Amino acid sequence: MANPVRKPRERAPVAAVLFAMIRGDAAGGAGDPIPQGGFVRQLADMVSEITMRDYKYVLNRISMVYGDRRINTIGTAEVRQYLAKYENGQRRATHIYLRSFFEYCCGKSNEFCESGKGWLTNNPISWALPQPEYNEPEVLSFNGVIKMLMLCESKANTMNGMKGNNKVFRRNRDEIIGYYIFRLFSLMRKEEYCRIVQLGGSDIKNNKYIDFERKRIILSGDIYLKKGRKNRYGIGRIITPICDTFFEWLNWLAVNNIPLHFPKGRFMEIELREVCKDEQIKGFNILRHTAITYHLLNFKESVLTSKIAGTSFGMIENHYLSKNIPTSEAESFYQLTPSKAKELQLIKH
């Protein structure tokens, strides 16, 4: 006797309800008695804001395709076709986030499933991803750094007064130069720099994370949040000692009352993007790659570089020690003081 066809559980919620619940902007509707929160609360306790943002983006995209379906009717073949539409890097991230979401639907850490049974019997994303190919990090040449800083004035002159979203655009040369210099000498991630400005204020003299007296920058637990899991123990790092060249730049910002600033919107890092395009190099995370590489070449201390950058010693050895870049490039960069920048007409005071 043939086995009867098993019907999908009627209690399985509609995908759109789950996606909305996870985004935090809706609760369960009729027939879907799911309180607002759930997975989003679980994630908020575990992952950083950046990862949470990516989860919401991925789930919003898939909701446009499967939003009107019961979650237990979405099969493996369909999900494979959906993921195949993405490019390699985006496909990998989408695979990871959706697999985690479907695990939740299977009952993993799901407080809304009845009698320990999830809305799904099996995860439709059950296959493992192949190991990613290693891509050597790109690094700006010293001439590329100078060109980027020179563009800060020409771009400011060209773009000031432009309108976008009915707002007049303003770009200040010294503020943008300060942003690039700070990123390159501090080895910070972009998100860390943004949080220093948001939480510590734009006035560098009164920013609580910048200690002029002891020549150090303190990245406490609320600043040092890497993409991925949340820093649950409040452990940060300290950028110390601040090298002499960087300290001169910090004093230049303070003396000239130049506020800390981070470029936003569609014009973000436009000078950097133009240089990368001209030199035909990939711009992804290139400021941090350049900063770490130059620091390692100039000071020749892997442990110090990994400590200041907030990354592992193994990462430094595997990704940066093998870079075939002349030491003179890094030495020239660490001689780029405000006085030298004035000689090069990068700044005027």
C-alpha positions, 0 to 999 in steps of 0.5 A: 500500500502506497504511503499517503501524501503528507500534507503541509502543516496548516499552522506554518505561517505565511513567509511575508509575516515572518519576514516582516516580524524579523524586520521588526515592523509587523506582528502575526496576522490572522491565522499567524499568531506570532508576536512581533520580535522572535527571531529579531530579538534573538539576533539583536542579542547575538549579532552586530548592527551591521549583520542585523542590517544585512539580515533585514536586507536579505529577508526583504528581498526574498519576501518579494518573491515568496511573501505570499507562500506558506513557509513550509511550501518553499522547496530546495529547488526553488531556493537554489534557483533563487540563489543562482541569480546572485553574484558569487560574493552576494550569493554566499552571504545570502546563502548564510543568512537564509540558511540561519533563518530557515533553521529558526523556522525548523525550530532552532531557538524558536520560542513560538513553535509548538511542542518543539516542532518547527514550521519546517521539517527540513531546511531547504538550504541543506548543502554546504558552500564551497570554500571561497577563493583567496583574493589578495587584498588590494593596496593603494600606492603612495602616489594613489594616496596623494592623488586621493587627497588632492581630489578632496579639494577639486571634488569639494569645489565641483560638488558644493551646491549640488542638490540631492533629495532637495538638499544642498550638498556641502563637501569640506576639503579639510574634513574629508582629508581628515577622514582619510588621514584618520582611517589610514593612520588609525587602521580603523574599520569604517564602522568604528570611525563612524561610531567614534564620531556618533558616540564621541562627537565631532569635536576632536578636542572633546571626543572621549575616545581620543586621549591627547595626554597619553597619545592613544585612542580607546576603542571601548566595547561600544566602538569595537564591534566587528561584522558578525557576532556582537561583542558580548563582553564589552572588550575593546582595544587601545590604539597605542602608541599613536605614531608621531606623524598621526599625532601631528595630524590629530593636533592639526585637526584640533588647532584648526577646529576641523570637525571629525566627519564621515562622508555619507550617501551616494558621494561617499569616498568618491575621491577614493573610488576615482583613484581605484578606477584610474589604477584599475584596482578593487576598492573594497575595504582598500583604506584598511588594507592600505593602512595595515600594509603600510603600518606593517612595512614601516614598523616591522612588528606584526604583533603591534600591527595586529593589536592596533588593527584589531585583527588576529596575528594569523590574519596579518601573516596570511594576508599582509606579510606576503605583499610585494610592495616596496618598503619605501612606499610605507616610509614615504607615507609615514613622512606625510606630516601636515607640514609636508602636506602643505608643501604639496598643496594638499592643505593650506594651513 
